[in-house]
């Protein structure tokens, strides 16, 4: 494996928090996209959504773009580690 490259300067806390929030948001979006197909086989996905597969939020858990327990547990864990609390409207998700 290659060596880890570390910044040779201090990274402002605001940038670290923004990156952390971006990772959480990206994970939530991926979870919301995949929630509708989470327990489907590839054949079932193609049958329901066509040859391109899922390309947009689909109806699942009573709405489109709903997160699953995976995102909920990730957010609970993040909060437990550092007291992270999203500050965007509707808690970002």
Backbone as ProteinMPNN parsed JSONL, in Angstrom:
{"seq_chain_A": "XXXXXXXXXXXXXXXXXXXXXXXXXXXXXXXXXXXXXXXXXXXXXXXXXXXXXXXXXXXXXXXXXXXXXXXXXXXXXXXXXXXXXXXXXXXXX", "coords_chain_A": {"N_chain_A": [[0.833, -1.181, 0.0], [0.332, 2.307, -0.583], [1.791, 5.267, 0.871], [0.224, 7.264, 3.393], [-0.807, 10.465, 2.673], [-0.362, 13.384, 4.329], [-1.674, 16.563, 5.243], [0.471, 19.356, 5.147], [-0.028, 21.512, 6.593], [-2.139, 23.143, 8.996], [-5.524, 22.165, 8.87], [-8.4, 24.075, 8.711], [-10.926, 23.91, 11.219], [-13.55, 24.309, 10.376], [-13.526, 23.484, 7.709], [-12.954, 20.78, 7.99], [-15.274, 19.966, 9.34], [-17.175, 20.551, 7.357], [-16.405, 18.722, 5.371], [-16.835, 16.326, 6.706], [-19.614, 16.478, 7.107], [-20.35, 16.45, 4.428], [-19.581, 13.857, 3.688], [-21.377, 12.367, 5.254], [-23.807, 13.255, 4.162], [-23.525, 12.416, 1.488], [-23.472, 9.649, 1.876], [-26.072, 9.294, 2.869], [-27.622, 10.059, 0.667], [-26.88, 8.091, -1.195], [-27.855, 5.876, 0.181], [-30.593, 6.466, 0.174], [-31.095, 6.317, -2.561], [-30.551, 3.632, -3.009], [-32.278, 2.306, -1.309], [-34.753, 1.403, -2.295], [-34.076, -0.808, -3.743], [-32.716, -2.502, -2.169], [-32.989, -5.206, -1.236], [-33.289, -6.649, -3.522], [-32.675, -8.798, -6.325], [-30.307, -8.579, -9.057], [-31.641, -9.161, -11.433], [-34.305, -8.694, -10.679], [-34.19, -5.944, -10.205], [-33.59, -4.939, -12.763], [-35.876, -5.805, -14.067], [-37.853, -4.263, -12.848], [-36.966, -1.571, -13.158], [-35.879, -1.33, -15.677], [-33.321, -1.641, -18.291], [-31.364, 0.214, -17.63], [-31.319, 0.197, -14.916], [-31.844, 1.419, -11.552], [-32.268, 4.883, -11.504], [-33.114, 7.132, -10.309], [-34.7, 8.51, -7.385], [-36.882, 6.215, -5.886], [-40.168, 5.015, -5.046], [-40.441, 4.041, -1.742], [-40.776, 2.78, 1.533], [-42.959, 4.457, 2.135], [-42.57, 6.817, 0.679], [-40.649, 8.853, -1.675], [-37.128, 8.696, -1.997], [-36.464, 8.06, 0.641], [-34.508, 7.546, 3.538], [-32.783, 4.733, 5.036], [-32.537, 2.497, 7.866], [-29.823, 2.228, 7.942], [-28.626, 4.738, 7.396], [-29.705, 6.144, 9.532], [-28.459, 4.858, 11.72], [-25.806, 5.479, 11.148], [-25.839, 8.276, 11.472], [-26.517, 8.44, 14.188], [-24.254, 7.239, 15.288], [-22.243, 9.015, 14.442], [-23.03, 11.287, 15.832], [-22.634, 10.37, 18.424], [-19.851, 10.045, 18.491], [-18.762, 12.634, 18.152], [-20.527, 14.575, 18.903], [-21.749, 15.577, 16.68], [-24.096, 17.459, 14.947], [-26.303, 17.901, 12.437], [-26.723, 20.99, 10.708], [-28.286, 21.931, 8.724], [-31.35, 22.645, 6.885], [-34.09, 20.641, 7.921], [-32.437, 18.703, 8.997], [-30.694, 17.827, 6.992], [-31.493, 15.442, 5.771]], "CA_chain_A": [[0.0, 0.0, 0.0], [1.043, 3.574, -0.592], [1.825, 6.005, 2.126], [-0.827, 8.25, 3.613], [-0.323, 11.836, 2.506], [-0.967, 14.273, 5.309], [-1.5, 17.99, 4.962], [1.627, 19.932, 5.837], [-0.523, 22.73, 7.239], [-3.365, 22.829, 9.733], [-6.772, 22.341, 8.139], [-9.365, 24.726, 9.596], [-11.98, 23.043, 11.738], [-14.762, 24.473, 9.567], [-13.377, 22.646, 6.51], [-13.089, 19.385, 8.433], [-16.7, 19.739, 9.601], [-17.864, 20.53, 6.066], [-16.09, 17.45, 4.713], [-17.524, 15.294, 7.481], [-21.031, 16.586, 6.756], [-20.467, 16.007, 3.037], [-19.529, 12.386, 3.689], [-22.649, 11.879, 5.789], [-24.855, 13.55, 3.186], [-23.319, 11.512, 0.355], [-23.927, 8.323, 2.289], [-27.535, 9.314, 2.979], [-28.173, 10.089, -0.692], [-26.692, 6.746, -1.735], [-28.788, 5.002, 0.897], [-31.939, 6.762, -0.32], [-31.189, 5.774, -3.922], [-30.512, 2.178, -2.968], [-33.279, 1.736, -0.413], [-35.822, 0.734, -3.036], [-33.578, -2.041, -4.375], [-31.797, -3.095, -1.195], [-33.078, -6.658, -1.098], [-33.645, -7.202, -4.829], [-31.6, -9.345, -7.157], [-30.062, -7.764, -10.25], [-32.732, -9.435, -12.372], [-35.498, -7.995, -10.197], [-33.966, -4.509, -10.411], [-33.735, -4.674, -14.192], [-37.277, -6.02, -14.411], [-38.659, -3.141, -12.334], [-36.503, -0.25, -13.585], [-35.357, -1.358, -17.038], [-31.909, -1.991, -18.487], [-30.489, 1.196, -16.98], [-31.384, 0.056, -13.465], [-32.43, 2.56, -10.836], [-31.561, 6.112, -11.871], [-33.714, 8.233, -9.571], [-35.343, 8.046, -6.167], [-38.088, 5.42, -6.144], [-41.095, 4.865, -3.92], [-40.052, 3.041, -0.752], [-41.043, 3.179, 2.917], [-43.947, 5.521, 2.212], [-42.21, 8.037, -0.04], [-39.467, 8.792, -2.547], [-35.891, 9.195, -1.407], [-36.415, 7.832, 2.087], [-33.32, 6.853, 4.037], [-33.054, 3.504, 5.771], [-31.913, 2.415, 9.187], [-28.368, 2.355, 7.784], [-28.294, 6.158, 7.583], [-30.045, 6.517, 10.909], [-27.4, 4.362, 12.612], [-24.602, 6.263, 10.864], [-25.995, 9.585, 12.113], [-26.435, 8.244, 15.645], [-22.854, 6.967, 15.601], [-21.504, 10.274, 14.272], [-23.389, 12.149, 16.955], [-21.993, 9.823, 19.61], [-18.407, 10.27, 18.444], [-18.3, 14.004, 18.3], [-21.597, 15.529, 19.11], [-22.134, 16.164, 15.39], [-25.523, 17.67, 14.741], [-26.471, 18.65, 11.174], [-27.303, 22.319, 10.908], [-29.015, 22.348, 7.552], [-32.796, 22.457, 7.041], [-34.598, 19.269, 8.054], [-31.31, 17.833, 9.337], [-30.041, 17.394, 5.74], [-32.121, 14.275, 5.147]], "C_chain_A": [[0.874, 1.24, 0.0], [1.005, 4.244, 0.76], [0.678, 7.003, 2.189], [-0.208, 9.635, 3.496], [-1.076, 12.735, 3.476], [-0.703, 15.722, 4.919], [-0.326, 18.529, 5.769], [1.253, 21.241, 6.531], [-1.788, 22.364, 8.016], [-4.599, 23.108, 8.873], [-7.786, 22.962, 9.101], [-10.498, 23.78, 9.99], [-13.247, 23.131, 10.896], [-14.701, 23.613, 8.302], [-13.527, 21.18, 6.883], [-14.557, 19.064, 8.684], [-17.496, 19.677, 8.309], [-17.628, 19.209, 5.335], [-16.8, 16.289, 5.398], [-19.01, 15.286, 7.132], [-21.271, 16.125, 5.322], [-20.437, 14.495, 2.911], [-20.846, 11.798, 4.186], [-23.78, 12.093, 4.792], [-24.743, 12.629, 1.974], [-23.774, 10.095, 0.673], [-25.437, 8.232, 2.371], [-28.186, 9.307, 1.606], [-28.039, 8.71, -1.342], [-27.645, 5.741, -1.107], [-30.205, 5.205, 0.381], [-32.135, 6.241, -1.739], [-31.294, 4.255, -3.899], [-31.574, 1.521, -2.12], [-34.346, 0.935, -1.127], [-35.387, -0.591, -3.644], [-32.719, -2.874, -3.425], [-31.829, -4.615, -1.147], [-33.48, -7.339, -2.407], [-32.425, -7.801, -5.507], [-31.404, -8.412, -8.349], [-31.201, -7.938, -11.25], [-34.012, -8.704, -11.961], [-35.386, -6.487, -10.419], [-34.177, -4.154, -11.878], [-35.177, -4.847, -14.644], [-38.129, -4.817, -14.002], [-38.272, -1.803, -12.961], [-35.957, -0.202, -15.008], [-33.862, -1.596, -17.068], [-30.939, -1.011, -17.829], [-30.455, 1.058, -15.468], [-32.01, 1.289, -12.823], [-31.595, 3.807, -11.121], [-32.101, 7.333, -11.139], [-34.33, 7.656, -8.302], [-36.643, 7.332, -6.527], [-38.914, 5.319, -4.867], [-40.628, 3.722, -3.016], [-40.346, 3.598, 0.635], [-41.964, 4.397, 3.01], [-43.583, 6.823, 1.523], [-41.014, 7.822, -0.939], [-38.258, 9.339, -1.799], [-35.797, 9.036, 0.094], [-35.118, 7.107, 2.456], [-33.746, 5.6, 4.783], [-32.415, 3.58, 7.152], [-30.393, 2.528, 9.102], [-27.93, 3.8, 8.015], [-28.605, 6.6, 9.004], [-28.948, 6.081, 11.876], [-26.097, 5.126, 12.393], [-24.675, 7.619, 11.553], [-25.93, 9.487, 13.63], [-24.987, 8.023, 16.072], [-22.023, 8.242, 15.504], [-21.786, 11.224, 15.429], [-22.7, 11.68, 18.234], [-20.497, 10.075, 19.649], [-18.027, 11.708, 18.739], [-19.375, 15.026, 18.545], [-22.035, 16.202, 17.836], [-23.636, 16.275, 15.298], [-25.68, 18.476, 13.473], [-27.16, 19.979, 11.437], [-28.039, 22.807, 9.677], [-30.503, 22.053, 7.719], [-33.19, 20.984, 7.067], [-33.492, 18.26, 8.333], [-30.682, 17.164, 8.124], [-30.717, 16.227, 5.058], [-33.595, 14.259, 5.456]], "O_chain_A": [[1.996, 1.235, 0.507], [0.28, 3.833, 1.665], [0.224, 7.517, 1.167], [0.794, 9.935, 4.144], [-2.303, 12.819, 3.427], [0.335, 16.059, 4.35], [-0.159, 18.189, 6.94], [2.122, 21.979, 6.996], [-2.434, 21.363, 7.705], [-4.7, 24.154, 8.232], [-8.008, 22.432, 10.19], [-10.957, 22.963, 9.192], [-13.944, 22.131, 10.722], [-15.721, 23.072, 7.874], [-14.167, 20.419, 6.156], [-15.035, 18.002, 8.285], [-18.394, 18.846, 8.172], [-18.553, 18.647, 4.749], [-17.303, 15.38, 4.738], [-19.595, 14.23, 6.892], [-22.282, 15.483, 5.034], [-21.181, 13.917, 2.119], [-21.366, 10.844, 3.607], [-24.616, 11.21, 4.599], [-25.751, 12.119, 1.486], [-24.385, 9.426, -0.16], [-26.024, 7.219, 1.992], [-29.191, 8.627, 1.399], [-28.98, 8.222, -1.967], [-28.175, 4.863, -1.788], [-30.938, 4.238, 0.172], [-33.221, 5.774, -2.084], [-32.04, 3.665, -4.68], [-31.762, 0.307, -2.194], [-34.796, -0.095, -0.625], [-36.227, -1.408, -4.02], [-32.075, -3.837, -3.841], [-30.779, -5.246, -1.028], [-33.957, -8.474, -2.399], [-31.294, -7.366, -5.29], [-32.245, -7.553, -8.614], [-31.667, -6.965, -11.843], [-34.719, -8.16, -12.809], [-36.364, -5.832, -10.776], [-34.864, -3.183, -12.195], [-35.647, -4.112, -15.512], [-39.026, -4.409, -14.74], [-39.142, -0.987, -13.264], [-35.606, 0.874, -15.492], [-33.214, -1.736, -16.03], [-29.809, -1.38, -17.509], [-29.659, 1.72, -14.802], [-32.635, 2.102, -13.504], [-30.37, 3.789, -10.996], [-31.603, 8.443, -11.327], [-34.461, 6.439, -8.171], [-37.405, 7.798, -7.374], [-38.41, 5.515, -3.761], [-40.446, 2.59, -3.466], [-40.171, 4.795, 0.866], [-41.77, 5.264, 3.862], [-44.231, 7.842, 1.762], [-40.431, 6.738, -0.963], [-38.358, 10.321, -1.063], [-35.107, 9.814, 0.753], [-34.693, 6.177, 1.77], [-34.918, 5.427, 5.118], [-31.835, 4.594, 7.539], [-29.744, 2.886, 10.085], [-26.974, 4.053, 8.748], [-27.837, 7.352, 9.605], [-28.552, 6.848, 12.753], [-25.365, 5.39, 13.347], [-23.696, 8.068, 12.15], [-25.353, 10.355, 14.286], [-24.544, 8.554, 17.091], [-21.199, 8.521, 16.375], [-20.879, 11.884, 15.938], [-22.238, 12.495, 19.032], [-19.931, 10.296, 20.72], [-17.084, 11.97, 19.485], [-19.142, 16.226, 18.403], [-22.629, 17.279, 17.878], [-24.362, 15.31, 15.54], [-25.239, 19.624, 13.419], [-28.056, 20.08, 12.274], [-28.384, 23.986, 9.594], [-30.881, 21.287, 8.606], [-32.66, 20.182, 6.298], [-33.598, 17.095, 7.949], [-30.187, 16.042, 8.227], [-30.529, 16.037, 3.856], [-34.307, 13.353, 5.021]]}, "name": "protein", "num_of_chains": 1, "seq": "XXXXXXXXXXXXXXXXXXXXXXXXXXXXXXXXXXXXXXXXXXXXXXXXXXXXXXXXXXXXXXXXXXXXXXXXXXXXXXXXXXXXXXXXXXXXX"}
